[in-house]
Amino acid sequence: MAEQMKNNGGKQNEHVDKLIAPSLYRVTEGVPYKELQQMVSEAKESEAQLKKDIEKLEEALKDPKANESAVNIMLASEMTPPDRFFSVSALLGRLRAPLATPLPPNSSLVYIRKQQQEKVAALKANSALKSSKKQQQQKAQSNSNKASRAMSPPPKSDPSYLLQQQQKLLQLESIPEYRRVHTEPAQLLACWKRISSHKTAAVFRRPVNPKEAPGYTERILFPMDLSLIRKLITSSGIKSFAGLHQKVGMICHNCVKYNGRESDYGLVTRDFEAVADDMIIQAVMNPNAGSRRASPATTSSKPSNGASSSSLQTTTSTTGTTAQKSK
């Protein structure tokens, strides 16, 4: 049994390795060419700086005492430039489990993940304590509960489910609906609304205020937020699910680039993009379901859009300026 599990794990790792390169290529789809050029120039600068560091190390080998302090500082620091200010790390930071790449040097993300796991364990323990009071009712319904669990989809934290979702993302390009041009915005707006209404989208609903985010305008070349995406849809700037997907990806790229892939907002970004990816997959693979949801809105588009915008403004105001700052 143990050997079988080991073999299955090896096969899964093999599938994961094959998906990393095409998944990285996929997340570059919504990144403007100028941004990609900046990544190349940063990589060259980093390479030049690393060569200088190597030269210092070689000199230290000849005379260790003369360069001891400088070498110790260099060895204790992160790579040059720091991961937070290295644009390509924004792409690496958008890769989610099971495709996550090795963490940057001196990363605090291991500690953050451990804290999250402890919180989840505490919530589960608390939930189990509350549910123990209802054991009699649960026993009476045990048969029906077992049947429903057997029919339910795998949990979203299950590695096999996460792997399937990554494979579906790569298959989107082969589905005509993904790039089909929509003459009416109803379906795209319906998908946008589902994404924007999710709790993980709260910090991405409005533009970043540069006064509250030092250096944002210098670092982020192409700002994007959910309110701007809605305007692009209604003005025919976005005409397909592929276009919507790319702009959502730009939001995520900007957030990870500015805050760093190991920051709290890096974690929030991955959660948000996972939700957005799932909703776009559903919309593309079940277009009829999307049109049925959108049809009531098309009959009275102005009132519903106004209500939607108002509710978003109310929700956003409660998130505070800190959320906007770190987007």
Solvent accessible surface area in square Angstrom, and as a share of the most:
residue,aa,sasa,rsa
1,M,176,0.79
2,A,80,0.62
3,E,113,0.51
4,Q,109,0.48
5,M,123,0.55
6,K,150,0.63
7,N,75,0.39
8,N,80,0.41
9,G,29,0.28
10,G,38,0.37
11,K,124,0.53
12,Q,51,0.22
13,N,95,0.49
14,E,95,0.43
15,H,88,0.39
16,V,16,0.09
17,D,98,0.51
18,K,134,0.57
19,L,19,0.09
20,I,44,0.22
21,A,70,0.55
22,P,54,0.34
23,S,0,0.00
24,L,46,0.23
25,Y,153,0.58
26,R,42,0.15
27,V,4,0.02
28,T,27,0.16
29,E,73,0.33
30,G,19,0.18
31,V,9,0.05
32,P,40,0.25
33,Y,161,0.61
34,K,124,0.53
35,E,1,0.01
36,L,55,0.28
37,Q,92,0.41
38,Q,45,0.20
39,M,16,0.07
40,V,85,0.49
41,S,50,0.32
42,E,19,0.09
43,A,48,0.37
44,K,136,0.58
45,E,115,0.52
46,S,8,0.05
47,E,93,0.42
48,A,51,0.40
49,Q,57,0.25
50,L,79,0.39
51,K,117,0.50
52,K,116,0.49
53,D,20,0.10
54,I,95,0.48
55,E,101,0.45
56,K,96,0.41
57,L,62,0.31
58,E,93,0.42
59,E,93,0.42
60,A,12,0.09
61,L,149,0.74
62,K,171,0.72
63,D,72,0.37
64,P,82,0.52
65,K,179,0.76
66,A,72,0.55
67,N,44,0.23
68,E,98,0.44
69,S,81,0.52
70,A,50,0.39
71,V,16,0.09
72,N,81,0.42
73,I,125,0.63
74,M,36,0.16
75,L,119,0.59
76,A,76,0.59
77,S,61,0.39
78,E,52,0.23
79,M,67,0.30
80,T,49,0.29
81,P,31,0.20
82,P,68,0.43
83,D,4,0.02
84,R,106,0.39
85,F,88,0.37
86,F,23,0.09
87,S,0,0.00
88,V,52,0.30
89,S,4,0.02
90,A,0,0.00
91,L,10,0.05
92,L,46,0.23
93,G,2,0.02
94,R,11,0.04
95,L,8,0.04
96,R,31,0.11
97,A,55,0.42
98,P,35,0.22
99,L,0,0.00
100,A,51,0.40
101,T,28,0.16
102,P,118,0.75
103,L,54,0.27
104,P,8,0.05
105,P,62,0.39
106,N,104,0.53
107,S,26,0.16
108,S,58,0.37
109,L,3,0.01
110,V,99,0.57
111,Y,134,0.51
112,I,30,0.15
113,R,88,0.32
114,K,118,0.50
115,Q,73,0.32
116,Q,81,0.36
117,Q,125,0.56
118,E,99,0.45
119,K,134,0.57
120,V,72,0.42
121,A,59,0.46
122,A,62,0.48
123,L,122,0.61
124,K,138,0.58
125,A,64,0.49
126,N,70,0.36
127,S,65,0.42
128,A,62,0.48
129,L,120,0.60
130,K,124,0.52
131,S,38,0.25
132,S,48,0.31
133,K,170,0.72
134,K,121,0.51
135,Q,91,0.40
136,Q,140,0.62
137,Q,122,0.54
138,Q,83,0.37
139,K,136,0.57
140,A,90,0.69
141,Q,105,0.47
142,S,41,0.26
143,N,122,0.62
144,S,70,0.45
145,N,52,0.27
146,K,123,0.52
147,A,54,0.42
148,S,63,0.41
149,R,153,0.56
150,A,88,0.68
151,M,167,0.75
152,S,60,0.39
153,P,109,0.69
154,P,62,0.39
155,P,91,0.57
156,K,130,0.55
157,S,91,0.59
158,D,41,0.21
159,P,71,0.44
160,S,52,0.34
161,Y,33,0.13
162,L,45,0.22
163,L,17,0.08
164,Q,91,0.40
165,Q,17,0.08
166,Q,8,0.04
167,Q,61,0.27
168,K,70,0.30
169,L,4,0.02
170,L,51,0.26
171,Q,94,0.42
172,L,2,0.01
173,E,92,0.41
174,S,92,0.59
175,I,44,0.22
176,P,116,0.73
177,E,23,0.10
178,Y,15,0.06
179,R,112,0.41
180,R,103,0.38
181,V,93,0.53
182,H,14,0.06
183,T,129,0.75
184,E,120,0.54
185,P,46,0.29
186,A,24,0.18
187,Q,28,0.12
188,L,2,0.01
189,L,27,0.13
190,A,17,0.13
191,C,0,0.00
192,W,5,0.02
193,K,99,0.42
194,R,60,0.22
195,I,1,0.00
196,S,1,0.01
197,S,69,0.44
198,H,52,0.23
199,K,168,0.71
200,T,25,0.15
201,A,0,0.00
202,A,22,0.17
203,V,23,0.13
204,F,0,0.00
205,R,9,0.03
206,R,48,0.18
207,P,75,0.47
208,V,19,0.11
209,N,55,0.28
210,P,69,0.44
211,K,185,0.79
212,E,50,0.22
213,A,0,0.00
214,P,97,0.61
215,G,37,0.36
216,Y,10,0.04
217,T,79,0.46
218,E,125,0.56
219,R,38,0.14
220,I,3,0.02
221,L,59,0.29
222,F,69,0.29
223,P,78,0.49
224,M,24,0.11
225,D,6,0.03
226,L,1,0.00
227,S,20,0.13
228,L,65,0.32
229,I,0,0.00
230,R,42,0.15
231,K,131,0.55
232,L,46,0.23
233,I,3,0.02
234,T,65,0.38
235,S,82,0.53
236,S,65,0.42
237,G,51,0.49
238,I,6,0.03
239,K,99,0.42
240,S,15,0.09
241,F,3,0.01
242,A,0,0.00
243,G,17,0.17
244,L,0,0.00
245,H,13,0.06
246,Q,49,0.22
247,K,68,0.29
248,V,1,0.01
249,G,6,0.06
250,M,5,0.02
251,I,1,0.00
252,C,0,0.00
253,H,0,0.00
254,N,4,0.02
255,C,0,0.00
256,V,1,0.01
257,K,2,0.01
258,Y,19,0.07
259,N,21,0.11
260,G,4,0.04
261,R,23,0.08
262,E,34,0.15
263,S,28,0.18
264,D,91,0.47
265,Y,48,0.18
266,G,0,0.00
267,L,22,0.11
268,V,50,0.28
269,T,0,0.00
270,R,27,0.10
271,D,79,0.41
272,F,0,0.00
273,E,5,0.02
274,A,30,0.23
275,V,28,0.16
276,A,0,0.00
277,D,0,0.00
278,D,20,0.10
279,M,35,0.15
280,I,0,0.00
281,I,8,0.04
282,Q,95,0.42
283,A,3,0.03
284,V,2,0.01
285,M,72,0.32
286,N,78,0.40
287,P,41,0.26
288,N,106,0.55
289,A,22,0.17
290,G,5,0.05
291,S,46,0.30
292,R,163,0.59
293,R,130,0.47
294,A,4,0.03
295,S,56,0.36
296,P,88,0.55
297,A,46,0.36
298,T,73,0.42
299,T,119,0.69
300,S,53,0.34
301,S,50,0.32
302,K,172,0.73
303,P,95,0.60
304,S,37,0.24
305,N,45,0.23
306,G,41,0.39
307,A,65,0.50
308,S,11,0.07
309,S,36,0.23
310,S,61,0.40
311,S,61,0.39
312,L,16,0.08
313,Q,103,0.46
314,T,88,0.51
315,T,56,0.33
316,T,9,0.05
317,S,85,0.55
318,T,107,0.62
319,T,39,0.23
320,G,36,0.34
321,T,86,0.50
322,T,90,0.52
323,A,7,0.06
324,Q,44,0.20
325,K,82,0.35
326,S,16,0.10
327,K,5,0.02
